[in-house]
């Protein structure tokens, strides 16, 4: 049995396959990929206007690109850059992609309203340092009561717990044992 990344079997049994976009197989991607085309509102007859409306209503969109990223290929996808259809070269900047030009998710709307922030940090995928977290993320967490609620909710993902504990510490909740207790 030949397994292909966009086959039903792979899409149903290998979660990361839902995030793979091969520029030389856009037809296979649009027809078979179960997650990313929907997330990016790429399916022409299935565009979700509510999703676009909600995304474009964000107060800020902080896009962080990790210089040594080995998960996102190309790493510029962190800033919505990507390859042109049919080729692996060159890497198109965000403003040259159809997703942006046709404003499928509201990214162009956010950008024109100057609500998109581009951050470039050293490290591998999600390997943000405490210094960079404090510099680039914490300033956008203005309402501490909301942060407290988000940070105290249960999470089964280790990296989320690390981020949660780090943010609690940065905003001054790190010493309250009740906030760190997860049920």
C-alpha positions in Angstrom: 0.0 0.0 0.0 1.5 3.3 -1.0 1.1 6.0 1.7 0.9 9.6 0.5 0.7 12.6 2.8 -2.7 13.6 1.5 -4.2 10.2 1.5 -7.2 9.6 3.8 -5.2 7.1 5.9 -2.3 9.4 6.6 -4.6 12.4 7.2 -6.7 10.4 9.7 -3.8 8.8 11.5 -0.9 11.2 11.5 -1.9 14.6 12.9 1.1 16.6 11.6 0.1 15.7 8.0 -2.8 18.1 8.3 -0.3 20.9 8.4 1.8 19.9 5.4 1.5 22.0 2.2 3.5 20.8 -0.7 3.7 23.7 -3.3 4.2 21.2 -6.2 1.0 19.3 -5.2 -1.5 22.0 -4.5 -4.4 20.0 -6.0 -3.6 17.1 -3.7 -3.3 19.5 -0.8 -6.6 21.2 -1.4 -8.4 17.9 -2.0 -6.8 15.8 0.7 -5.3 17.9 3.5 -7.9 17.9 6.3 -6.8 20.9 8.4 -4.6 23.7 6.9 -6.6 24.5 3.8 -9.6 25.1 6.1 -7.6 27.1 8.6 -6.2 29.3 5.9 -9.6 29.6 4.2 -8.1 28.3 1.0 -11.1 26.2 -0.2 -12.7 28.6 -2.6 -16.3 27.2 -2.2 -16.0 26.7 1.6 -14.6 30.1 2.8 -15.7 30.8 6.3 -16.7 34.4 6.6 -17.1 34.1 10.4 -13.6 32.9 10.8 -12.3 35.8 8.7 -14.4 38.3 10.6 -13.1 37.0 14.0 -9.5 36.8 12.9 -9.5 40.3 11.5 -11.0 41.6 14.7 -7.9 40.8 16.7 -6.4 43.7 18.5 -2.9 42.5 17.7 -1.4 39.6 15.9 2.2 38.9 17.0 4.0 36.6 14.5 7.2 35.1 15.8 9.7 33.6 13.4 12.5 31.4 14.9 15.8 31.8 13.1 16.8 28.1 13.5 13.3 26.7 13.1 13.4 23.1 11.9 9.6 22.5 12.2 8.2 25.2 9.9 9.6 24.9 6.4 10.3 27.4 5.3 10.6 29.3 8.6 9.0 32.3 6.9 5.6 30.6 7.2 5.6 32.0 10.7 5.1 35.4 9.0 2.7 33.9 6.4 5.4 33.8 3.8 5.5 30.7 1.5 6.6 29.2 -1.8 4.8 30.1 -5.0 2.4 27.5 -6.4 4.4 24.8 -8.3 7.9 25.6 -6.9 10.1 25.5 -3.8 11.8 28.8 -4.7 11.7 31.7 -4.1 10.0 32.2 -0.7 7.3 34.8 -1.2 6.8 37.4 1.5 3.4 37.5 3.1 2.1 40.4 0.9 2.8 38.5 -2.3 0.7 35.4 -1.3 -2.9 34.9 -2.5 -3.9 34.4 1.1 -2.9 38.0 1.8 -3.8 39.6 -1.5 -7.3 38.1 -1.5 -7.6 38.5 2.3 -8.9 35.0 2.9 -8.5 35.1 6.6 -8.4 38.9 7.3 -4.6 39.1 7.4 -4.5 42.0 4.9 -7.2 43.8 6.9 -5.1 43.4 10.1 -1.9 44.4 8.4 -3.4 47.5 6.9 -4.7 48.5 10.3 -1.1 48.1 11.6 -2.2 45.3 14.0 0.4 42.7 12.8 3.7 42.6 14.6 6.6 40.7 13.1 9.1 39.4 15.6 12.3 37.5 14.7 14.1 35.6 17.5 17.0 33.2 17.8 16.2 29.5 18.5 14.3 26.5 17.2 10.5 26.2 16.9 8.8 27.5 20.0 12.1 27.8 21.7 11.6 31.4 22.9 13.8 32.6 25.6 12.4 34.2 28.8 14.0 37.5 27.8 12.3 37.4 24.4 9.0 36.3 25.9 9.1 39.2 28.3 10.0 41.6 25.6 7.7 40.5 22.8 4.7 38.7 24.3 4.0 40.0 27.8 3.4 43.6 26.7 0.3 42.4 24.8 -1.1 40.6 27.9 -2.6 43.8 29.4 -5.5 42.5 31.3 -4.0 40.4 34.1 -7.3 38.9 35.3 -7.8 37.4 31.8 -4.2 36.2 31.8 -4.7 34.6 35.2 -7.8 32.8 34.0 -6.1 31.5 30.9 -3.0 30.5 32.8 -4.8 28.6 35.5 -6.8 26.4 33.2 -5.8 22.8 32.8 -3.4 21.8 30.1 -2.0 18.4 29.3 0.8 19.8 27.1 4.2 20.2 28.8 5.3 23.2 26.7 2.0 24.9 27.5 2.5 24.4 31.2 6.0 25.8 30.9 4.7 28.9 29.1 1.9 29.1 31.6 4.3 29.0 34.6 6.6 31.5 32.9 3.9 34.0 32.2 2.5 33.6 35.7 6.0 34.4 37.0 6.5 37.4 34.7 3.3 39.0 35.7 3.8 38.4 39.4 1.6 35.4 40.1 4.4 32.9 40.3 4.6 32.9 44.1 0.9 32.2 44.7 0.7 28.4 45.1 -3.1 28.4 44.6 -2.6 29.7 41.1 -0.1 27.0 40.2 -2.4 24.2 41.4 -3.9 22.3 38.5 -6.9 20.0 39.1 
